[in-house]
Amino acid sequence: MRLTSETSSDGVRQQLFTLGELPGVLWTPEGAAGTRPLIFMGHGGGEHKLAPGMVARARRFVVERGFAAVAVDVRGHGERPRDAEFDRLATKEQALVSAGKETAPLLADFQTLIAQPTVTEWQAVLDAVQQFEHVGAGPVGYWGLSLGCGLGVPFVAAEPRVRAAVLGLFGALASAEDAARITVPVEFLIQWDDDRVPRHESLALFNAFTSPEKTLHANPGNHAEIPHYELDSTLSFLTRHLT
Amino acid sequence: MRLTSETSSDGVRQQLFTLGELPGVLWTPEGAAGTRPLIFMGHGGGEHKLAPGMVARARRFVVERGFAAVAVDVRGHGERPRDAEFDRLATKEQALVSAGKETAPLLADFQTLIAQPTVTEWQAVLDAVQQFEHVGAGPVGYWGLSLGCGLGVPFVAAEPRVRAAVLGLFGALASAEDAARITVPVEFLIQWDDDRVPRHESLALFNAFTSPEKTLHANPGNHAEIPHYELDSTLSFLTRHLT
């Protein structure tokens, strides 16, 4: 892991890094020393590791809870090279959404194309980040919605260091088998009028988790309209399970 | 309103009262003066105003938030006289539940028998309690599950002083029309494996609220197995809307 830049503001230290070719970012409390809970965050489709929502969430984990947070760009996103196959699928998906057609089968292709390589990448990032003295091998939580859920489900299923996960805005079509291997507490977000994920697909994914503790939060509105108070709730949820 | 007893413990003042024939209880912070948010709580079927869960919730509203809380016995419950018609319906319901049969049509009878008189009683209690100097005419929240939801829906629909409501563990069959008149924020709890209320009936009630802000929380388990962290969440929800 190579650190490429470091900045601090309002109590948050932000370190950009590359792990091989993979660009990432680590947030920690300014001046922090010693082991602490770490939140691994997966960004949404078309976003990247430093999208405003990602930075805002990371800052809250760091400032309000003293946690560390880490994120990397997914294949075809952020600082990673454009990716013809990824772009082809994304364009096709956008066309299906605009036409009001079912996107779930296409999302399954997405999943197959990027899920397994992403899990391998994220596990390597976790290994590397936990080497830092100001992060350490503490409890790990996962936070990811939409694409971040589609990739998060196989990651959480594969990674025993993750002790609790916030997931949502994604359906069961490509994820049910991996979801059935998840046993840690899950907080699952559904937008009740989601224009991209049919409600029954979302409910099917919630049903698929084996976790004895899983909690579904549903709110009116479209895919992107998650109410602000759900971030408060996910902070409480992750704090309850990681501290 | 006639005060019949008063006790204090660990910061909570508990005043028992009767309003006409109606027995009730008011909880406020010890030594409190002036107007504060008030939570009107409806108890579950077979419970009463001083059931352990009721007292525990009231104490948290008072101690952690400085709110007042009030509850009365529903017809046929607690200190109120036994009620042949109520008991007949309750016995019949228990038999249907034991036999694994649909109870919703019977719950509709329950609703018709007690809902409208209860709304009238509760509005009179609210009038009376808001006269106290240590309660006052501040913002009102409602908290009620199961029977407390079945009665809470018509109460919240009828009562403009209620600004936010925690409801759940009840279906739409008897309540959809009243629910459609509710426009204040609602936090709605569903037990995903509820043995008394079919999931589709619960979801139908959630769907029926007109409220622009409504949030559904669902957790695995039976009717009575609401996880403890949902109480934390309802405290945050009511605090957000009443302060």
Interface residues (C-beta under 8 A of the other chain):
Chain A: W192 F206 P212 E213 K214 T215 L216 H217 A218 N219 P220 P227 Y229 D232 S233 S236 F237 R240
Chain B: W192 F206 P212 E213 K214 T215 L216 H217 A218 N219 P220 P227 Y229 D232 S233 S236 F237 R240
